[in-house]
Amino acid sequence: MTAFRILIADDHEVVRRGIRTMLEDHPGWEVSGEAGDGREAVERARELKPDLVLLDIGMPNLNGIEAARQILTNCPSTHILILTMHYSSQVVREVLAVGARGFLLKSDAGRDLITAVEAVQQHQTFFTSQVTEVVVDGYLNPARKEAEPALKDRLTPREREVVQLLAEGKTSKEVAVALNLSVKTAETHRTNIMRKLGLHSVVDLTLYALRNGIAQVY
């Protein structure tokens, strides 16, 4: 029987190690790789083509939502299970819109991780109980969901990448290197983002990124 192959993406090594130990004890599962940030997760997923990526949201260089979007574009048959410490209704909606199969809080991982992975392996979904309430509320109150414009409708995927890198303190030159762009193109993205969002400084941009879950405080 072919093993169910899993990639673990989290920026904390001790978390990856603990998750690996839990998963490798399960018959028929194989941890095929690990990644320490979102960009590495995309690269490793493209290389390994795992059945499942366990993905943290708050990772440097590329957050989990953007990483999930790119992974599913490159590897449509790969499933995504979000494993994170914090959540908000906006983040849950973004995760669902991207196409993740589940959302699990790290505080529940000891109890629910195996169940969550088993559900995804069987092509089902799994949501932590608190997140289920958000999902149900979204379906019961569609007007409220529509009233809040989604971040994805305001910024392109490339612009979200630029926002995260700038919010993490990178210069336009460093953004250009990270995204394989010219410095002029990186600066153009920065100018367009500021104009589109009505922001006037990198401080404003950083606050925007933090409030909208694009970047995290480390």
LINWO-V505210 format. One record per backbone hydrogen bond with DSSP energy under -1.0 kcal/mol. NH is the residue of the N-H (numbers start at 0). CO is the residue of the C=O. Records with the same first field share a line. If there is no record, write none. Layout:
NH: CO, CO
This chain:
3: 27
5: 29
6: 51
7: 32
8: 53
9: 34
15: 11
16: 12
17: 13
18: 14
19: 15
20: 16
21: 17
22: 18
23: 19
25: 22
28: 25
29: 3
31: 5
32: 5
34: 7
37: 59
40: 36
41: 37
42: 38
43: 39
44: 40
45: 41
46: 42
47: 43
48: 44
50: 4
51: 4
52: 78
53: 6
54: 80
55: 8
58: 56
61: 59
63: 56
66: 62
67: 63
68: 64
69: 65
70: 66
71: 67
72: 68
73: 69
74: 70
77: 74
78: 50
80: 52
81: 101
82: 54
83: 103
91: 87
92: 88
93: 89
94: 90
95: 91
96: 92
97: 93
98: 94
99: 94
100: 79
102: 125
103: 81
105: 83
107: 104
108: 105
111: 107
112: 108
115: 111
116: 112
117: 113
118: 114
119: 115
120: 116
121: 117
122: 119
123: 118
125: 100
127: 102
131: 127
132: 128
133: 129
134: 130
135: 131
136: 132
137: 133
138: 134
139: 135
140: 136
144: 140
145: 141
146: 142
152: 149
153: 150
154: 150
159: 155
160: 156
161: 157
162: 158
163: 159
164: 160
165: 161
166: 162
167: 163
168: 165
169: 164
174: 170
175: 171
176: 172
177: 173
178: 174
180: 175
185: 181
186: 182
187: 183
188: 184
189: 185
190: 186
191: 187
192: 188
193: 189
194: 190
195: 191
196: 192
198: 193
204: 200
205: 201
206: 202
207: 203
208: 204
209: 205
210: 206
211: 207
212: 209
213: 208
214: 208
